[in-house]
Amino acid sequence: MTRHETENVRRRDDVVLDGLSFMLADVQDNLGAFLTGLLAAYGWPSANIGMTIAAGGAGAVTARLLGGWALDRLSCRRALLAGCCVVTALSVAIAALFPGFWQIACVHFLAGGAGALFSPLLAAISRQTAGDGGYMARMGRNESFNHMGNALIACLMSVAGSTAGPLAPLWAIGGLAAVSLLLVGGLTRRADAGEQTSPGSAPRIAKGRQVVHALSDPRLLVFLTCYLLFNLANGATVPLMIERQAVYHFGDVSSMTALCIVVAQATMVPVAFLVGRSAGHWPRKPPFLAALAMQPLRDLLIIRSAGWPMMCLAQILDGLSSGIILVLFYAILSDLASNGGRRNLLIGVGLAAGTVGALLSNFAGGLLTSAYGFNTAFLALAGSGAAVFFLFLSAMPETLEIRRASARRAALTGAS
């Protein structure tokens, strides 16, 4: 293949990945929110709504654990991505047409699992199409388009829901999954290329032992704990802000919801892009620590005031923090996997840990709010954020040095 043809292929994959990241943003992130609105409009009791939403979370955790393991063994990434789009579209259609408890619980488990696989699949495809050198820039671009899609499509769906009824956003999510299925067909065969193994890795070690070795790395355990705690500190913040707005009648709840989504996501767009462009040569630890430090500050600002200026500032901090962490998440796990592979497994386990943290955050935040009030819940979230900052500061090494050491070993092995 000539250089011109290679550039055309890469440009085609880039455009498709941009479109998929934009289209699938709302499919994987906001299906539960719109489903909650639909079930509430149908008059379902809170307990039943909570169980169906929890089924989606359980599906997400299961899919991310199994999906990361499978992606290290399977190279049919386009087929897997297409299958996730089909499952999502069918699940949404069944939920809209047959709104019974067991039907929705089952299909949300499937849809939650399919949606949770979009992120690791796009990460695996990005590495194959962009290569090691362009991987982090590509992931930053993915996250940038993802946040752009979250902001724009969520606003459009909110308008559709208020004008055409609560079923409209659900059908729109099914339509986005269908359009994404068409985009998958535009990816080139490079998306299904086999994983390249490091010359310095030990080929004689059994695959099972490699998995155990990768998952028992103390640095990985520290990072997974930090990522879980970050999501524990972050997950319930926006729902509690919106609930407080409604309980105390501080302002229009719909406007507050739109503000929370748009301000944070719009901030993440340039932040994710810039971090992705710089992550190839920047240290990971200082910007990650800076991002972690913003979380408790954000909760303290929310306690101080429920006015619009303070809420905007809090969501800007959320955009800065999450925009940095969501990109460096892939960089750090890629560094930790560089010596022995299992990159997709580590990403799947990390995303599952983040999902568990977010679920625990909403559960604990609700209990604390019911028992002690909103300010106590926000203080607890701030305490969790401060704890993860000090844990990362004291226990997590700089992983860029791990990658560089692995690259030097690989070069020496190849030379010998």
N, C-alpha and C positions, 0 to 999 in steps of 0.2 A: 504494500500500500504506500503510495506517494505521500509526501509531507502534506500536500494540499488536501488529499483525501482524508488523511488522519485528522486534520484540523476541522474538516466538514463533519466528520463523525463525532468528534468531541463537541463541536458546537451544537449538533443535533441533540446529543445526550444532555447537554447543559440546559437547553431550552425545555426539554421534556421534564427534567428534574425541577426546574423552576415552576413549571405548570403544576406538577404533582404536589410539590411542597405547598403551593398556594391553595389548590383545590382541596387537598386532604386535611388542611388545618382544622376546619370546623368539623369535619367528619370524625376525627380522632379526639378532639378536645371538647366539643360542645354538644354532642349527641345526648349525654345524660341530662344536661341543663334543659334542653328543649323537650326531652321526654318527660322530665319532671313537670314542666309547665302544662303539657298535654294531660297527664294523669291528674294533676290538680284541677284542671278545667273539667275533667270527667267526674270530679267529686270523690276520688279515691282517698281513703284514710292515709294519714302520714306514715303509719307503720308499713302499709303495703307499698307505698311509693319508695320508702327507704330500702325495703327488701329488693325491689326490682333494680334500683340504682346500685345497691351493693352487689347484685349479680353481675352487673357490668364490670365493676371493679375486680371481682373474683376472676372473671374471664380475662381481664387485662393482665393480671399478675400471672395467671397460668400460661397465657400465650407468650408473654415476654420471657419467662423461664424456659419453656420448651422451644420457642422460636429462636432464641439466641443459640441454643445447643444445636438445633437443626441447621441453622445457616452456616455453621462451621463445616457441615458435611454435605449440604446440598448446594448446587450452583444454579438451579432453575429459578432464579430470583424473579424474573419477569412473570413466570407462571404463578409463583406464590403471591406476588403483588396483585395480579389479576384476580386470583382466587379470593383474596381479602376484599377487593372491590365488589365482587359478585356477592359474597356473604353479607357484606354491609348493606348493599342495595336490597337484597331479598329480605333481610332481617327487618329493615325499616318498613318495607311494604307490608310484611306480616303484622308488625306492631300497629301500623295505621289501620289495617283492614280488620284485624281480629284482636281488639284490645282487652283480652282476658288476662287474669293475673299470671297464670302459668305460661301462657303464650309469650307475654311480654318479658317475663323473667328469663325464659329460655333464650329468646331471640336477643335480649340485651346482653346475656352472657356471651353469645356468639358474636354479636356486633362489637362488644367491648374487647373481645379477644382479637377480632380482625383489625379493629382500629388501632389497638396497641402494637400490632406488628408493623404498621406503616413506618414508624420511626426507625427500628432496626433494619428493615428492608431497604429503606432509602439510604441509610448509612452504609450498608454493605454494597449497594449499587454505586454509591458515590465513590467509594474507595476503588472499585474496579474501573470506573469510567474516568476518574480524575488522577488516579495513581497516588503513590505515597506522597509525592511532592505537593500535589494540589488538593489533597484530601481535606485538610482543615479549612482552606479557603472555600472549598465546595460545601462543607458542612455549615460554615458561617453563612453562606449564600442560601442554603436550604432553610436555616432557621430564620433568616431575614424574610424570605418569601412566606414562610409559615406564619410569622407574626403579622405580616401584611394581610394575608388571607384571613387570619383570625379577626383582625380589626374590621376589615371591610365587609366580609361575609356575615359576621355576627350582627353587624348593624343592619344589613339588608334583611336578614332573617327576622330580626326583631320587628322591623317595619312590616314584613310579610305576615308575621304572627298577629300583629295588632290590627291589620286590615283584612286579612283573609282567614283568620282563625288559627287555633293552635296546631292544626294538622299541617299547615303550610310549611313551617320550618322542617318538619319530619320528611315530607316529600322532597323538599329542596336538598336535604342531606342525601337522600337516595339518588337524586339527580346528579349531585356532585360526584358520588361514587361511580355512577355510570359514565360520566364524562372522563373521570380519571382512568376508567378501564380503557377508554379509547386512547388516552395519552400513553398508557403502558405499551401499546402496540408501536409507538414511535421510538422506543428505546432500541438501541443497536445490540448486537450480540455481545458486545463488551460487557454488558450488564450481567451476563451469565458466565463470564470467565472464571476459571478456577482460582482459588486462593493461592497466592504465592507463599511458599514456606521460606523462612529465614535460613540462610546457609549455616548460621551458627546454632540452629536448633538441633536437638538430639533426636534423630529419626528412629532410633531403636527403643526409645521409651514407649511403653504401651500407651494407647490413647486414653484409657481410663486413668492411668497414673498422671498423664499430662493434665487432665481435667482437675484431678484432686490437687495437684501442685499449683495450678493457676488459681483455684478458688481458695487455697489456704495461704496465699501470699499475705503476710501481715499488712503490707502497704495497701493491698486491695481491701482487706477487711476494715481498715481505718477509713478509707475513702468511701466505702459503701455505708458505713455508719454515719459519716458526715453528710452524705447525700440524703440518707433517710431522715436524719435530724433536720436538714435544711427544709425538706418537704413537710416535715412535721411542724416546723415553725411557720412555713409559708402557706400551706394548703388552705387553712380555715380563715385566713385574714380577710379576703374579699367577701366570702359568704357572710362572715360576721359583720363586716362593714354595712353590707346591704340590709341584713336583718336588723341591725341597730337603726338604720335609716327608717325602716318601716315601723318598728316598735315605737320609736319616740317622735315620729312624724317630723324628722328634720328636713325633709324635702321629698321631691318626687323620686320614687324608688326606680322607675324605669330610666330616668335620667342618670341616677347614680350608677346603675348597672352599666349603661352605655359609657359613662365617664371612666369607670374602672377598667373596662375592656379596652377602650380606644386609647386612652393615655398610656397605659402600660405597654400595650402591643406596639403602638407607634414609636415609643421609646426604644423598644427591643429591636426594631428593624435596622437602624444604622449601627446600634451597638453590636448586634450579632455579626453583621457584615464586617465591621472593622476588627473585631476580635478574631474572626475566622481568618482574615487576611494576615494578621500578625502572629497567630498562634504557632506558626511553623518555626519561629525562631525566638519568641518571647518565653521567659520562664512562666510556669503555670501558677506557682504558689502566691506571689504578690497580688495579681489581679483577682484570684479566687478569694483570698482573704479580704480584699477590699469589698468584693461583692457580698461576702458573708456579713461584714460589718454593717452593711446598709439595712439588713433585715430587722434587727432590734431597734434601730433608729426609726425605721418606718412605723413599727408598732407604737413607739412612744409618741410619735407625731399624731397617730390616729387617736390615742387616748387624750391628747391635749385638746383636739378640736374636731368637730364633725362638719366644719364649714368647707365650702368648695375649694378655696385656695389650699388648705392643708391637705385635703383629699387628693388634689392634683399633685402636690409635692410628694405625698406618700406613694402614689402610683408611678411617678417618675423614678423614684428610688427602686420600686419593684421592677420597672423596666430595665434599669441599669443593672441591678443585681441578677435578675433572671437571664437577661441577655448575655451576660458574661458567663454565668455558671452553665447554662444549657449548651454552650459551644465548648467550653473547657472540659465539660463532662466527657465528651468524645475524645478530646486530646489526651486527657489523663489516662483514660482506659486504654487508648491506643498505645501510649507509652508503656503501661504496665504489661500489655500483651506482647510487646515487641520481641521479648526474649523467647517466648514459648508458644506464640500463637493464641488461639482461642479468643480472638478479638470479639467476634460476634457473641460468644457465650458471655463474656464479661459485660458487654453492652446490654444484653438481655437481662442479666442478673441485676445490673445497676438500675435499669429502667423499672424493673419489678420492685426493687427496694424503694425507689422514689414513689411509685404508686402506693405501696404499703404506707409510707410516711404520710402521704396526702390523705389517705383514708383514715388513718389514726388521728390526724390533725382535725378533720371534720368531726369525728366521733368525740374526741376529748374536748374540742372547742365547744361543742353543743352541750356537753355535760357541765363544763365549768360555767358557761353562760347561764344555764338553767339554775345552777346552785348558788353562784356568787356574783353574777352580773357580767356585763361586757368588758369593763375595765380589767377585771381579774383575768378574764380569758386572754385579753391582749397582752397583759403583763406576763402570763405564762408563755405565750408565743414568743415574746421578746426574750424571756429567759432561755427558751430552747435555742433561739438564734444566737444568743451570747455564748451558750455552751458549745455549739458546733464551731463557732469562731475559734475559741480557745483550744478545742480538740484538734482542729485542723492546724492551728499554729504550732502546737507542741508535738504532735504525733505524725503528721504527714510530711514525707520528704518531697523534695523538688523532683518531679518525675521526668522533666526534660533531660536531666543528667542520666537517668536510667536509659532513655532512648539513645542518647549519644554513646554511652558505654556499650550498649548492644550493637550499635552500628559499627563501632570500632572492632568489636570481637568478630562480627560477621566479615568485615573487610580483611582482618588477619587470617581468618579461616579460609576465605576465598583465595588469598595470596599464597597460602601454604599448599 
